[in-house]
Structure formats: structure tokens, C-alpha cells
Amino acid sequence: MARYDSVMAFAWDDWNVEHIGAHDVTPMEAEYVVDHVQPPWPDQKGDEKLLVWGPTEDGRLLQVIFTLKHPDEVAFEALTMEEWAGLGENDRIVYVVHAMELTPVMKQRYRKRRKAP
């Protein structure tokens, strides 16, 4: 995830998995969109949230909203042992708070925005 310095892992818990699942989005899809974000995203939103729009590996267009958390802000169970072992002192963890498929209007805006210089 080169566009976000020092981000190494995604934190998943029952709440965020269920929340995005209610919108028919899987954690793998949300991670892919965040990992492969292209300019002009991410957009900074209030409350330290970041918003990205982009395609899944299968080409489905999603909106993903997330925060970047310090390791001490994340429950131990939210990461694997390998992920914890790979984290450095200044690394941040992605916590997805919302994800959904883009609406038809959003898809039009996405295509226009991607073409803009």
C-alpha cells in the first residue's frame, strides 16, 4: 500500500465484517480496493476518515471508508500473529468502517473524476 506510508495490515472484527457484509462486500474486496487505490483518491473526510473509490479484482466498483490506527488502538484479536510481528513502531493499521458498491450516479462521477487531469 505505497500511497499510505507505514500501513502494514488491516484490522477486522465482528462489527466491521458484519457492517460491510450487510452491503454485500467482503473484507478481501475492501482490502483490494484500498491496496490498489489510484489518484485522485484517497479523499480526506471528517473524523480522520479516508474515502477511496475503485475496482475490486473482479472489476466491481466500491466505495471504502477507513481510518488509520496506531497498533495500540487495535484489539489484539484483530490481526494475525504474523501481522503483529511485521508491524513497526510507526506503522498504521487500516480499519474499514464502511464499504459498498458504487451507485449508478457514483459510477458516473468515478469515471469522470478518473479522466480529469
N, CA, C and O atoms as a MOPAC input file, in Angstrom:
PM7 MOZYME 1SCF
protein

 N      0.82900 1    -1.17800 1     0.00000 1
 C      0.00000 1     0.00000 1     0.00000 1
 C      0.87200 1     1.24000 1     0.00000 1
 O      0.95100 1     1.93800 1     1.01100 1
 N      1.50300 1     1.51500 1    -1.07200 1
 C      2.52000 1     2.55400 1    -1.16400 1
 C      1.99100 1     3.95800 1    -0.91200 1
 O      2.75800 1     4.81800 1    -0.48000 1
 N      0.72500 1     4.22500 1    -1.16300 1
 C      0.20100 1     5.57300 1    -1.01100 1
 C     -0.02000 1     5.98000 1     0.44200 1
 O     -0.22800 1     7.15900 1     0.72500 1
 N      0.02100 1     5.03500 1     1.35600 1
 C     -0.14900 1     5.32300 1     2.77600 1
 C      1.11500 1     4.86100 1     3.47900 1
 O      1.29300 1     3.67300 1     3.74600 1
 N      1.98100 1     5.80200 1     3.77300 1
 C      3.23300 1     5.44000 1     4.42000 1
 C      2.96800 1     4.67200 1     5.71200 1
 O      2.10400 1     5.04700 1     6.50500 1
 N      3.70400 1     3.61800 1     5.90800 1
 C      3.70900 1     2.84300 1     7.13600 1
 C      2.38900 1     2.14400 1     7.45100 1
 O      2.04000 1     1.99300 1     8.62200 1
 N      1.66600 1     1.72600 1     6.45100 1
 C      0.46700 1     0.92200 1     6.68500 1
 C      0.82600 1    -0.50700 1     6.34900 1
 O      1.31700 1    -0.78600 1     5.25500 1
 N      0.58800 1    -1.41200 1     7.27600 1
 C      1.03300 1    -2.78500 1     7.08300 1
 C     -0.08500 1    -3.82300 1     7.11200 1
 O      0.08100 1    -4.90900 1     6.55800 1
 N     -1.21300 1    -3.52200 1     7.73900 1
 C     -2.20900 1    -4.56800 1     7.96100 1
 C     -3.60900 1    -3.97200 1     8.01900 1
 O     -3.78800 1    -2.76200 1     8.16500 1
 N     -4.59100 1    -4.85100 1     7.90200 1
 C     -5.99600 1    -4.48700 1     8.04100 1
 C     -6.52600 1    -5.13700 1     9.30800 1
 O     -6.28200 1    -6.32000 1     9.54700 1
 N     -7.24800 1    -4.37500 1    10.12100 1
 C     -7.85300 1    -4.90300 1    11.33500 1
 C     -9.31100 1    -5.22900 1    11.05300 1
 O    -10.07700 1    -4.37700 1    10.60200 1
 N     -9.68200 1    -6.47700 1    11.32700 1
 C    -11.06300 1    -6.92000 1    11.13600 1
 C    -11.61500 1    -7.45400 1    12.44800 1
 O    -10.95700 1    -8.21700 1    13.15600 1
 N    -12.83000 1    -7.03800 1    12.75600 1
 C    -13.53100 1    -7.55700 1    13.91900 1
 C    -14.97100 1    -7.86600 1    13.50000 1
 O    -15.35500 1    -7.62200 1    12.35600 1
 N    -15.75100 1    -8.39400 1    14.41900 1
 C    -17.13100 1    -8.75800 1    14.07700 1
 C    -17.91000 1    -7.57100 1    13.53200 1
 O    -18.67000 1    -7.71200 1    12.57400 1
 N    -17.72300 1    -6.39300 1    14.14200 1
 C    -18.50800 1    -5.23300 1    13.73800 1
 C    -18.24400 1    -4.84800 1    12.29000 1
 O    -19.18700 1    -4.74900 1    11.50400 1
 N    -16.97100 1    -4.62700 1    11.91100 1
 C    -16.75100 1    -4.13500 1    10.55400 1
 C    -16.98400 1    -5.21500 1     9.50200 1
 O    -17.38800 1    -4.89300 1     8.38500 1
 N    -16.74400 1    -6.47800 1     9.81900 1
 C    -17.03900 1    -7.55300 1     8.86500 1
 C    -18.54800 1    -7.63400 1     8.62000 1
 O    -18.98700 1    -7.75700 1     7.47600 1
 N    -19.33600 1    -7.56400 1     9.69100 1
 C    -20.79200 1    -7.61700 1     9.54700 1
 C    -21.33100 1    -6.37700 1     8.83200 1
 O    -22.24600 1    -6.47200 1     8.01500 1
 N    -20.75600 1    -5.21700 1     9.14800 1
 C    -21.23400 1    -3.96800 1     8.55600 1
 C    -21.02700 1    -3.96200 1     7.04400 1
 O    -21.95700 1    -3.64800 1     6.30100 1
 N    -19.84200 1    -4.29800 1     6.58000 1
 C    -19.63300 1    -4.29600 1     5.12400 1
 C    -20.35000 1    -5.47000 1     4.47500 1
 O    -20.76800 1    -5.38200 1     3.32000 1
 N    -20.49600 1    -6.57600 1     5.21300 1
 C    -21.23400 1    -7.72300 1     4.70000 1
 C    -22.69000 1    -7.38400 1     4.43500 1
 O    -23.29300 1    -7.92900 1     3.51100 1
 N    -23.26300 1    -6.49000 1     5.23200 1
 C    -24.63500 1    -6.05000 1     5.01200 1
 C    -24.77500 1    -5.31700 1     3.68600 1
 O    -25.87800 1    -5.18600 1     3.15500 1
 N    -23.64900 1    -4.84000 1     3.15300 1
 C    -23.62200 1    -4.17000 1     1.84800 1
 C    -23.05700 1    -5.10100 1     0.76800 1
 O    -22.68000 1    -4.65500 1    -0.31600 1
 N    -23.00400 1    -6.39200 1     1.07900 1
 C    -22.50600 1    -7.41500 1     0.14100 1
 C    -21.06400 1    -7.17600 1    -0.29900 1
 O    -20.71000 1    -7.39000 1    -1.45900 1
 N    -20.24600 1    -6.73100 1     0.64100 1
 C    -18.81700 1    -6.52900 1     0.38900 1
 C    -18.04300 1    -7.43600 1     1.34500 1
 O    -18.37700 1    -7.52500 1     2.52600 1
 N    -17.01900 1    -8.10000 1     0.84000 1
 C    -16.17100 1    -8.94800 1     1.67200 1
 C    -14.93500 1    -8.17800 1     2.12000 1
 O    -14.54800 1    -7.20200 1     1.47700 1
 N    -14.30900 1    -8.60700 1     3.22400 1
 C    -13.05100 1    -7.98000 1     3.62800 1
 C    -12.00300 1    -8.02100 1     2.51300 1
 O    -11.27200 1    -7.04900 1     2.32300 1
 N    -11.92200 1    -9.13000 1     1.77600 1
 C    -10.93300 1    -9.23900 1     0.70100 1
 C    -11.16600 1    -8.17500 1    -0.37400 1
 O    -10.21200 1    -7.59700 1    -0.89400 1
 N    -12.42600 1    -7.91900 1    -0.70300 1
 C    -12.72600 1    -6.88900 1    -1.70500 1
 C    -12.33100 1    -5.50100 1    -1.19600 1
 O    -11.72100 1    -4.72200 1    -1.92900 1
 N    -12.67300 1    -5.19200 1     0.04600 1
 C    -12.33600 1    -3.88300 1     0.61700 1
 C    -10.82500 1    -3.69600 1     0.66900 1
 O    -10.32000 1    -2.62700 1     0.32500 1
 N    -10.11100 1    -4.71500 1     1.09200 1
 C     -8.64800 1    -4.62900 1     1.14500 1
 C     -8.06500 1    -4.37500 1    -0.24400 1
 O     -7.16600 1    -3.54900 1    -0.40300 1
 N     -8.57400 1    -5.07700 1    -1.23300 1
 C     -8.05600 1    -4.91600 1    -2.59800 1
 C     -8.23900 1    -3.47600 1    -3.07900 1
 O     -7.32300 1    -2.88900 1    -3.65500 1
 N     -9.42800 1    -2.90800 1    -2.84100 1
 C     -9.68800 1    -1.53700 1    -3.28800 1
 C     -8.73100 1    -0.56500 1    -2.60100 1
 O     -8.17100 1     0.31500 1    -3.25500 1
 N     -8.54000 1    -0.71400 1    -1.29900 1
 C     -7.63500 1     0.18400 1    -0.57200 1
 C     -6.18700 1    -0.02400 1    -1.03100 1
 O     -5.45600 1     0.94500 1    -1.23300 1
 N     -5.77900 1    -1.26700 1    -1.19300 1
 C     -4.40400 1    -1.56100 1    -1.61900 1
 C     -4.08200 1    -1.06000 1    -3.02200 1
 O     -2.92400 1    -0.77300 1    -3.32600 1
 N     -5.09200 1    -0.95300 1    -3.87500 1
 C     -4.87000 1    -0.58600 1    -5.27700 1
 C     -5.43800 1     0.77700 1    -5.63900 1
 O     -5.70000 1     1.05300 1    -6.80900 1
 N     -5.62800 1     1.62000 1    -4.65000 1
 C     -6.20200 1     2.94800 1    -4.88400 1
 C     -5.34700 1     3.74000 1    -5.88300 1
 O     -4.11800 1     3.66200 1    -5.87600 1
 N     -6.02000 1     4.48800 1    -6.72500 1
 C     -5.36000 1     5.32200 1    -7.73000 1
 C     -5.79800 1     6.77100 1    -7.53500 1
 O     -6.91400 1     7.03000 1    -7.08600 1
 N     -4.91800 1     7.71400 1    -7.87200 1
 C     -5.32500 1     9.12300 1    -7.80600 1
 C     -6.56900 1     9.34100 1    -8.66400 1
 O     -6.68700 1     8.72800 1    -9.72400 1
 N     -7.46600 1    10.16400 1    -8.25200 1
 C     -7.33900 1    11.25100 1    -7.27400 1
 C     -7.71100 1    10.87600 1    -5.84500 1
 O     -7.89400 1    11.76100 1    -5.01000 1
 N     -7.82500 1     9.60500 1    -5.55000 1
 C     -8.14500 1     9.17300 1    -4.19100 1
 C     -6.87700 1     8.86200 1    -3.43600 1
 O     -5.85800 1     8.59400 1    -4.07300 1
 N     -6.87500 1     8.88100 1    -2.13900 1
 C     -7.99100 1     8.97200 1    -1.19400 1
 C     -8.44500 1    10.41300 1    -0.95700 1
 O     -7.69300 1    11.36500 1    -1.16800 1
 N     -9.67900 1    10.54200 1    -0.51900 1
 C    -10.24000 1    11.81100 1    -0.07900 1
 C    -10.24400 1    11.80300 1     1.44200 1
 O    -10.64200 1    10.82200 1     2.07000 1
 N     -9.79800 1    12.90200 1     2.02300 1
 C     -9.84000 1    13.05500 1     3.48000 1
 C    -11.24200 1    13.46600 1     3.87600 1
 O    -11.78800 1    14.42100 1     3.32400 1
 N    -11.82600 1    12.76400 1     4.81700 1
 C    -13.15600 1    13.08000 1     5.33400 1
 C    -13.01500 1    13.46700 1     6.79600 1
 O    -11.93700 1    13.34700 1     7.37700 1
 N    -14.10600 1    13.93200 1     7.38900 1
 C    -14.07000 1    14.31100 1     8.79800 1
 C    -13.72500 1    13.12900 1     9.68800 1
 O    -13.75300 1    11.98100 1     9.24600 1
 N    -13.40500 1    13.40900 1    10.92600 1
 C    -13.09000 1    12.38800 1    11.92500 1
 C    -11.93000 1    11.49100 1    11.50400 1
 O    -11.91300 1    10.30600 1    11.83600 1
 N    -10.96600 1    12.04400 1    10.78000 1
 C     -9.75900 1    11.31600 1    10.36000 1
 C    -10.06300 1    10.11400 1     9.46600 1
 O     -9.29100 1     9.15600 1     9.42800 1
 N    -11.18000 1    10.16600 1     8.75200 1
 C    -11.53800 1     9.08300 1     7.84200 1
 C    -11.01800 1     9.38700 1     6.44400 1
 O    -10.92000 1    10.54100 1     6.02700 1
 N    -10.68900 1     8.30800 1     5.73400 1
 C    -10.26800 1     8.40000 1     4.33900 1
 C    -11.26800 1     7.63300 1     3.49000 1
 O    -11.76700 1     6.58400 1     3.89700 1
 N    -11.55500 1     8.16000 1     2.31100 1
 C    -12.50200 1     7.54300 1     1.40700 1
 C    -11.79500 1     7.22600 1     0.09600 1
 O    -11.06800 1     8.05800 1    -0.44600 1
 N    -12.01600 1     6.02200 1    -0.40300 1
 C    -11.49000 1     5.63900 1    -1.71300 1
 C    -12.61000 1     5.01500 1    -2.53900 1
 O    -13.50300 1     4.35400 1    -2.01000 1
 N    -12.54000 1     5.24100 1    -3.83500 1
 C    -13.40000 1     4.57900 1    -4.80600 1
 C    -12.49100 1     3.82500 1    -5.73700 1
 O    -11.44700 1     4.33600 1    -6.14200 1
 N    -12.87300 1     2.61400 1    -6.08100 1
 C    -12.05800 1     1.85800 1    -7.01200 1
 C    -12.60800 1     0.48200 1    -7.27100 1
 O    -13.55900 1     0.04200 1    -6.62600 1
 N    -11.99400 1    -0.20100 1    -8.23600 1
 C    -12.47200 1    -1.53700 1    -8.60900 1
 C    -11.90100 1    -2.63100 1    -7.71600 1
 O    -10.78500 1    -2.53200 1    -7.20700 1
 N    -12.71100 1    -3.68500 1    -7.54300 1
 C    -12.21800 1    -4.90300 1    -6.91400 1
 C    -11.41600 1    -5.66500 1    -7.96000 1
 O    -11.32600 1    -5.23600 1    -9.11000 1
 N    -10.84400 1    -6.77200 1    -7.57300 1
 C    -10.09800 1    -7.60500 1    -8.51600 1
 C    -11.00000 1    -8.06300 1    -9.66500 1
 O    -10.52800 1    -8.27100 1   -10.78300 1
 N    -12.28800 1    -8.22000 1    -9.39000 1
 C    -13.25600 1    -8.63900 1   -10.40700 1
 C    -13.86800 1    -7.47400 1   -11.17000 1
 O    -14.71600 1    -7.68700 1   -12.03700 1
 N    -13.45100 1    -6.22800 1   -10.86000 1
 C    -13.94100 1    -5.06900 1   -11.58800 1
 C    -15.16800 1    -4.40500 1   -10.99300 1
 O    -15.68100 1    -3.44300 1   -11.56500 1
 N    -15.64900 1    -4.88900 1    -9.87100 1
 C    -16.79200 1    -4.27400 1    -9.19900 1
 C    -16.33600 1    -2.97500 1    -8.55000 1
 O    -15.32400 1    -2.96900 1    -7.84900 1
 N    -17.05300 1    -1.87500 1    -8.76100 1
 C    -16.64500 1    -0.58100 1    -8.22500 1
 C    -17.20500 1    -0.37600 1    -6.82200 1
 O    -18.41400 1    -0.44600 1    -6.60200 1
 N    -16.29700 1    -0.12000 1    -5.87400 1
 C    -16.68200 1     0.04900 1    -4.47200 1
 C    -16.24300 1     1.38900 1    -3.92200 1
 O    -15.31100 1     2.02100 1    -4.42000 1
 N    -16.94000 1     1.79900 1    -2.88200 1
 C    -16.50800 1     2.88200 1    -2.01200 1
 C    -16.07600 1     2.23200 1    -0.70200 1
 O    -16.79700 1     1.39700 1    -0.15500 1
 N    -14.90500 1     2.61100 1    -0.20000 1
 C    -14.42900 1     2.10400 1     1.07800 1
 C    -14.01900 1     3.30500 1     1.92600 1
 O    -13.26600 1     4.16700 1     1.47300 1
 N    -14.51600 1     3.35300 1     3.15100 1
 C    -14.14400 1     4.39200 1     4.10700 1
 C    -13.40300 1     3.71300 1     5.24700 1
 O    -13.84700 1     2.69100 1     5.77100 1
 N    -12.26400 1     4.29400 1     5.62500 1
 C    -11.43700 1     3.67300 1     6.65800 1
 C    -10.68800 1     4.71900 1     7.46100 1
 O    -10.61800 1     5.89000 1     7.08600 1
 N    -10.13400 1     4.27300 1     8.56700 1
 C     -9.25600 1     5.10600 1     9.38400 1
 C     -7.90300 1     4.40200 1     9.47700 1
 O     -7.79600 1     3.19600 1     9.25500 1
 N     -6.89000 1     5.17000 1     9.80600 1
 C     -5.55800 1     4.61300 1    10.05000 1
 C     -5.31500 1     4.65700 1    11.54700 1
 O     -5.32500 1     5.72700 1    12.15500 1
 N     -5.09800 1     3.49900 1    12.13500 1
 C     -4.94800 1     3.40100 1    13.58400 1
 C     -3.51800 1     3.01800 1    13.95600 1
 O     -2.82500 1     2.32800 1    13.20900 1
 N     -3.11000 1     3.47300 1    15.09700 1
 C     -1.82700 1     3.08200 1    15.67700 1
 C     -2.03500 1     1.69000 1    16.28300 1
 O     -3.13600 1     1.38500 1    16.74200 1
 N     -1.00400 1     0.84100 1    16.29400 1
 C     -1.17600 1    -0.51000 1    16.84100 1
 C     -1.78800 1    -0.57500 1    18.23800 1
 O     -2.50900 1    -1.52500 1    18.54300 1
 N     -1.52300 1     0.40200 1    19.08400 1
 C     -2.08700 1     0.34500 1    20.43100 1
 C     -3.57600 1     0.69800 1    20.47000 1
 O     -4.19400 1     0.63900 1    21.53300 1
 N     -4.15800 1     1.06300 1    19.32400 1
 C     -5.58800 1     1.36100 1    19.23000 1
 C     -6.40200 1     0.18100 1    18.67900 1
 O     -7.61500 1     0.28600 1    18.50000 1
 N     -5.72700 1    -0.92800 1    18.41600 1
 C     -6.36400 1    -2.07100 1    17.76600 1
 C     -6.36300 1    -3.26900 1    18.70800 1
 O     -5.36300 1    -3.55400 1    19.36700 1
 N     -7.49500 1    -3.96600 1    18.76300 1
 C     -7.59200 1    -5.16800 1    19.59200 1
 C     -6.62900 1    -6.23800 1    19.07700 1
 O     -6.45700 1    -6.40400 1    17.87000 1
 N     -6.01600 1    -6.94700 1    19.99200 1
 C     -5.03900 1    -7.97400 1    19.62900 1
 C     -5.61800 1    -8.98700 1    18.65600 1
 O     -4.92900 1    -9.43000 1    17.73700 1
 N     -6.88600 1    -9.36100 1    18.85100 1
 C     -7.53000 1   -10.38500 1    18.02800 1
 C     -7.79300 1    -9.92800 1    16.59600 1
 O     -8.10200 1   -10.75500 1    15.73800 1
 N     -7.67700 1    -8.63100 1    16.32200 1
 C     -7.99800 1    -8.08900 1    15.00100 1
 C     -6.93100 1    -8.39700 1    13.95300 1
 O     -7.17300 1    -8.23900 1    12.75600 1
 N     -5.75000 1    -8.83600 1    14.39600 1
 C     -4.65000 1    -9.15200 1    13.48200 1
 C     -4.12300 1   -10.55000 1    13.77600 1
 O     -4.31100 1   -11.09100 1    14.86600 1
 N     -3.46500 1   -11.11200 1    12.78600 1
 C     -2.81000 1   -12.40500 1    12.99600 1
 C     -1.47300 1   -12.17900 1    13.69700 1
 O     -0.97500 1   -11.05400 1    13.76400 1
 N     -0.90500 1   -13.25100 1    14.21300 1
 C      0.41400 1   -13.15400 1    14.84900 1
 C      1.45400 1   -12.65400 1    13.84800 1
 O      2.32600 1   -11.86200 1    14.20300 1
 N      1.36500 1   -13.11300 1    12.60400 1
 C      2.31000 1   -12.68100 1    11.56500 1
 C      2.18400 1   -11.18300 1    11.30400 1
 O      3.18600 1   -10.49100 1    11.12300 1
 N      0.93400 1   -10.68100 1    11.28600 1
 C      0.73200 1    -9.24700 1    11.06700 1
 C      1.29900 1    -8.44100 1    12.23200 1
 O      1.96100 1    -7.42600 1    12.01700 1
 N      1.04400 1    -8.88700 1    13.47000 1
 C      1.60400 1    -8.18300 1    14.62800 1
 C      3.12800 1    -8.19200 1    14.56800 1
 O      3.77000 1    -7.18000 1    14.84700 1
 N      3.70500 1    -9.33800 1    14.20500 1
 C      5.16700 1    -9.44700 1    14.16700 1
 C      5.77000 1    -8.52400 1    13.10500 1
 O      6.90300 1    -8.06600 1    13.25600 1
 N      5.03200 1    -8.25200 1    12.04500 1
 C      5.55000 1    -7.41800 1    10.96400 1
 C      5.38800 1    -5.92400 1    11.17100 1
 O      5.89000 1    -5.13200 1    10.37400 1
 N      4.69800 1    -5.53100 1    12.22700 1
 C      4.45500 1    -4.11000 1    12.46200 1
 C      5.64200 1    -3.43600 1    13.12300 1
 O      6.27200 1    -3.98600 1    14.02600 1
 N      5.93000 1    -2.24000 1    12.65600 1
 C      6.95000 1    -1.41400 1    13.27900 1
 C      6.31500 1    -0.37200 1    14.18000 1
 O      5.09300 1    -0.22800 1    14.20500 1
 N      7.12500 1     0.33900 1    14.90300 1
 C      6.65400 1     1.32000 1    15.87200 1
 C      5.79800 1     2.41500 1    15.25100 1
 O      4.85000 1     2.88300 1    15.88100 1
 N      6.11400 1     2.83200 1    14.02800 1
 C      5.39200 1     3.92400 1    13.38200 1
 C      4.35200 1     3.46100 1    12.36800 1
 O      3.75100 1     4.28600 1    11.68000 1
 N      4.13900 1     2.17800 1    12.27000 1
 C      3.18800 1     1.65400 1    11.29300 1
 C      1.75300 1     1.96100 1    11.70600 1
 O      1.44400 1     2.12500 1    12.88700 1
 N      0.89900 1     2.03300 1    10.71200 1
 C     -0.51900 1     2.24900 1    10.93600 1
 C     -1.29800 1     1.06200 1    10.39200 1
 O     -0.85000 1     0.36900 1     9.47900 1
 N     -2.46800 1     0.84200 1    10.96800 1
 C     -3.32500 1    -0.27700 1    10.60500 1
 C     -4.61600 1     0.27800 1    10.02200 1
 O     -5.20500 1     1.20800 1    10.57300 1
 N     -5.05400 1    -0.29400 1     8.90600 1
 C     -6.29700 1     0.12600 1     8.26000 1
 C     -7.47000 1    -0.51700 1     8.99600 1
 O     -7.50900 1    -1.73200 1     9.18700 1
 N     -8.42800 1     0.32100 1     9.40600 1
 C     -9.66200 1    -0.17000 1     9.99600 1
 C    -10.81300 1     0.32200 1     9.11900 1
 O    -11.13500 1     1.51000 1     9.11200 1
 N    -11.42500 1    -0.59700 1     8.38500 1
 C    -12.51800 1    -0.26200 1     7.47500 1
 C    -13.78500 1    -0.03100 1     8.29200 1
 O    -14.18500 1    -0.87500 1     9.09400 1
 N    -14.41300 1     1.13200 1     8.07500 1
 C    -15.64700 1     1.44700 1     8.79000 1
 C    -16.87700 1     1.36200 1     7.89900 1
 O    -17.99900 1     1.31100 1     8.40100 1
 N    -16.68300 1     1.34500 1     6.57700 1
 C    -17.81800 1     1.26900 1     5.66300 1
 C    -17.31600 1     0.84100 1     4.28500 1
 O    -16.21500 1     1.20600 1     3.87400 1
 N    -18.13200 1     0.06800 1     3.58300 1
 C    -17.84400 1    -0.28800 1     2.19400 1
 C    -19.15500 1    -0.63700 1     1.51700 1
 O    -20.03100 1    -1.26100 1     2.11500 1
 N    -19.27900 1    -0.23100 1     0.27300 1
 C    -20.48600 1    -0.51000 1    -0.50700 1
 C    -20.16000 1    -0.41300 1    -1.98300 1
 O    -19.16500 1     0.19900 1    -2.37300 1
 N    -21.00700 1    -1.02400 1    -2.80400 1
 C    -20.86500 1    -0.88300 1    -4.24800 1
 C    -21.30300 1     0.52900 1    -4.62500 1
 O    -22.24800 1     1.06800 1    -4.04900 1
 N    -20.61300 1     1.12200 1    -5.59100 1
 C    -20.99900 1     2.44900 1    -6.04600 1
 C    -22.37000 1     2.39000 1    -6.70800 1
 O    -22.68900 1     1.44000 1    -7.42400 1
 N    -23.16800 1     3.41300 1    -6.46100 1
 C    -24.46200 1     3.53900 1    -7.13100 1
 C    -24.21900 1     3.93600 1    -8.58600 1
 O    -23.10300 1     4.33500 1    -8.92100 1
 N    -25.21900 1     3.84200 1    -9.45900 1
 C    -25.02800 1     4.27900 1   -10.84800 1
 C    -24.53700 1     5.73000 1   -10.96600 1
 O    -23.67300 1     6.02400 1   -11.79200 1
 N    -25.07700 1     6.62400 1   -10.15400 1
 C    -24.63300 1     8.03200 1   -10.19000 1
 C    -23.17700 1     8.13900 1    -9.73700 1
 O    -22.39200 1     8.87400 1   -10.33600 1
 N    -22.82100 1     7.41700 1    -8.69400 1
 C    -21.43700 1     7.43400 1    -8.21200 1
 C    -20.49000 1     6.87700 1    -9.26900 1
 O    -19.37900 1     7.38300 1    -9.42900 1
 N    -20.91500 1     5.83700 1    -9.99500 1
 C    -20.08100 1     5.25700 1   -11.05400 1
 C    -19.80900 1     6.28000 1   -12.14800 1
 O    -18.69700 1     6.33400 1   -12.67300 1
 N    -20.80100 1     7.09300 1   -12.50400 1
 C    -20.59400 1     8.15500 1   -13.49100 1
 C    -19.56800 1     9.16000 1   -12.96600 1
 O    -18.65400 1     9.55300 1   -13.69100 1
 N    -19.71900 1     9.57300 1   -11.71600 1
 C    -18.77200 1    10.51800 1   -11.11400 1
 C    -17.37700 1     9.92000 1   -11.04200 1
 O    -16.39000 1    10.61900 1   -11.27500 1
 N    -17.28400 1     8.63500 1   -10.72200 1
 C    -15.99700 1     7.94500 1   -10.66400 1
 C    -15.29800 1     8.02400 1   -12.01900 1
 O    -14.12600 1     8.39500 1   -12.09000 1
 N    -16.00400 1     7.68000 1   -13.08700 1
 C    -15.39800 1     7.68800 1   -14.42400 1
 C    -14.97000 1     9.08300 1   -14.84400 1
 O    -13.90100 1     9.24800 1   -15.43200 1
 N    -15.78600 1    10.09100 1   -14.55400 1
 C    -15.42600 1    11.47700 1   -14.88600 1
 C    -14.20300 1    11.92400 1   -14.09200 1
 O    -13.29100 1    12.54600 1   -14.63800 1
 N    -14.19100 1    11.61000 1   -12.82700 1
 C    -13.08300 1    12.04700 1   -11.96300 1
 C    -11.77900 1    11.36100 1   -12.33700 1
 O    -10.71600 1    11.97800 1   -12.26200 1
 N    -11.83900 1    10.09600 1   -12.74000 1
 C    -10.63200 1     9.37300 1   -13.15100 1
 C    -10.03900 1     9.96300 1   -14.42300 1
 O     -8.82700 1     9.89000 1   -14.62500 1
 N    -10.86300 1    10.54400 1   -15.28000 1
 C    -10.38600 1    11.12100 1   -16.54700 1
 C     -9.86200 1    12.53800 1   -16.37200 1
 O     -9.07700 1    13.01200 1   -17.19300 1
 N    -10.29000 1    13.22400 1   -15.30700 1
 C     -9.89000 1    14.62400 1   -15.09400 1
 C     -8.38300 1    14.71000 1   -14.86500 1
 O     -7.79000 1    13.83300 1   -14.23600 1
 N     -7.76300 1    15.79000 1   -15.38800 1
 C     -6.30200 1    15.94700 1   -15.21300 1
 C     -5.90900 1    16.26000 1   -13.79200 1
 O     -4.72400 1    16.41800 1   -13.50000 1

